[in-house]
């Protein structure tokens, strides 16, 4: 069981005030506005989860994930989508899972959805760490 707040990296260049507030209450939140900033932060410290916006100023979540995979970052990564249509959401969810993401979070998000996805991601990361150290 976790004794401290998880370290979460939010990669987004948009105002995600609602999501940021939810995360700050339950995690130590660090924000990156670009893929380059995300990479600098990941080189200097460890995170329990990474949340990445669908669209970034210099690319998309796909470019961010390519960089994470190239650096063999094992941290669970979640993509944030602005999709409101259920059919599009299902297509996006399938796409991000096939690309290696932990999950897709639809924005705007309610607290329950954010916390449920984060809790599963953190449990997955902890289980992966235990297996690696065994």
C-alpha positions in Angstrom: 0.0 0.0 0.0 1.2 3.5 -0.9 2.2 5.8 1.9 2.9 8.9 -0.1 1.2 10.6 -2.9 2.1 9.3 -6.4 4.2 11.3 -8.7 2.2 12.2 -11.9 3.4 13.9 -15.0 0.8 15.8 -17.1 1.9 16.6 -20.6 -0.5 19.2 -22.0 -0.2 22.7 -23.4 -3.9 23.5 -22.8 -5.6 24.6 -19.6 -6.8 21.4 -18.0 -8.0 23.2 -14.8 -10.5 20.5 -13.8 -8.1 17.6 -14.4 -5.3 19.5 -12.7 -7.3 20.1 -9.6 -8.4 16.5 -9.3 -4.8 15.3 -9.7 -3.4 17.8 -7.3 -5.7 16.6 -4.5 -4.5 13.0 -4.9 -1.0 13.2 -6.4 2.2 15.3 -6.7 1.5 16.8 -10.1 4.3 18.0 -12.4 3.3 19.6 -15.7 5.1 19.6 -19.1 3.9 21.8 -22.0 5.8 19.9 -24.7 7.4 16.6 -25.6 10.9 18.0 -25.1 10.0 19.2 -21.6 8.4 15.8 -20.8 11.7 14.1 -21.8 13.8 16.4 -19.7 11.6 15.7 -16.7 11.7 12.0 -17.3 15.5 12.0 -17.4 15.8 13.8 -14.1 13.1 12.0 -12.0 10.8 9.1 -11.8 7.0 9.2 -12.2 4.3 6.8 -11.3 2.1 7.7 -14.2 2.2 10.0 -17.3 -0.9 11.6 -18.7 -0.5 13.0 -22.2 -3.0 15.2 -24.1 -4.2 14.0 -27.5 -2.9 17.1 -29.2 0.3 19.0 -28.2 1.8 22.2 -29.6 4.5 20.3 -31.5 2.8 17.0 -32.2 0.4 14.5 -30.8 0.4 11.8 -28.2 1.7 9.4 -30.9 5.0 11.3 -31.0 5.2 11.5 -27.3 4.6 7.7 -27.1 7.3 7.0 -29.7 9.8 8.9 -27.5 8.6 7.1 -24.4 9.0 3.7 -26.1 12.4 4.6 -27.6 13.7 5.4 -24.1 12.0 2.3 -22.7 10.0 4.2 -20.1 7.9 1.6 -18.3 5.7 4.1 -16.5 2.0 3.6 -17.3 0.9 6.3 -19.8 -2.6 7.5 -20.2 -3.9 9.6 -23.2 -6.4 12.4 -22.7 -8.9 12.8 -25.5 -11.5 15.6 -26.1 -13.8 13.3 -28.0 -17.4 13.4 -27.1 -18.8 10.9 -29.6 -19.0 7.3 -28.4 -18.0 5.7 -31.7 -15.0 8.0 -32.0 -14.1 7.3 -28.4 -14.1 3.6 -29.0 -11.9 4.0 -32.1 -9.5 6.2 -30.1 -9.4 3.9 -27.1 -8.6 1.0 -29.4 -5.9 3.0 -31.1 -4.2 4.1 -27.9 -4.3 0.6 -26.4 -2.7 -0.8 -29.5 0.0 1.8 -29.3 0.9 0.7 -25.8 -1.0 3.2 -23.7 -2.4 2.1 -20.4 -5.8 3.7 -21.0 -7.7 6.6 -22.6 -9.3 9.3 -20.4 -12.0 11.4 -21.9 -12.0 15.1 -21.1 -13.6 16.9 -19.5 -13.3 14.2 -16.8 -15.2 13.7 -13.7 -13.3 12.9 -10.5 -14.5 9.3 -10.4 -13.2 8.5 -13.9 -9.8 10.2 -13.3 -9.3 8.4 -10.0 -10.4 5.0 -11.3 -8.0 5.2 -14.2 -5.1 6.5 -12.1 -5.7 3.8 -9.4 -5.5 1.1 -12.0 -2.4 2.6 -13.6 -0.6 3.0 -10.3 -1.5 -0.6 -9.3 -0.2 -1.8 -12.6 3.1 0.1 -12.3 3.6 -1.2 -8.7 3.0 -4.8 -9.9 5.5 -4.3 -12.7 8.1 -3.0 -10.3 7.6 -5.9 -8.0 8.0 -8.4 -10.8 11.2 -6.6 -12.0 12.8 -6.7 -8.6 11.9 -10.4 -7.9 
